[in-house]
Amino acid sequence: MTDVNDRLLHARVVNDIRARIASGDLAVEKRIPSTAQLVEEYGVSISVVRRAVDTLKNEGLLQGQPGKGVYVIATPEQVAAERRSLESLASEVADLRTDLQALTKRLDSDSHARTVATEVAELRSAVEQLYARLGYAYPTSDAGTPKRRHRNTGT
């Protein structure tokens, strides 16, 4: 019963903080209340508050700054717009990969193989640059999904 209760409390805290961010009550670039303040405000345990904050960090709404606190970095609307933008970009990348595969197949039968090879190399370079701009490593096989690169290390 406690596990179900904790999940309900967690959802309530997450939804309330998310709503406060959306309304501007907790503004972008501003620090949210401390864990102790949130515990007192919501009347829940520290673990419930920490899980709620972690959930909102994973959603891209909050970011912790060691020794300083946790800050709002985006509104739910901004995160949704970015997600839609990334989905659109991913679709474009998929289209480019399809074009690249088609050009590669043409290489085998095309009498202008050198020209096509140059076009393929340029297209691949453009796709690799697009992946890099998105912070992803270019996949080495068609079966794999893009892997997120670490922001600071580029690996």
Buried (B, 14 or more C-beta within 10 A) or exposed (E): EEEEEBEEBBEBBBEBBBEBBEEEEBEEEEEBBEBEEBBEEBEBEEEBBBBBBBBBBEBBBBEEEEEEEBBBBBBBEBBEEEEEEEEEEBEEBEEBBEBBEEBBEBBEEEEEEEEBBEBBEEBBEEBEEBBEEBEBBBBEEEEEEBEEBEEEEEE
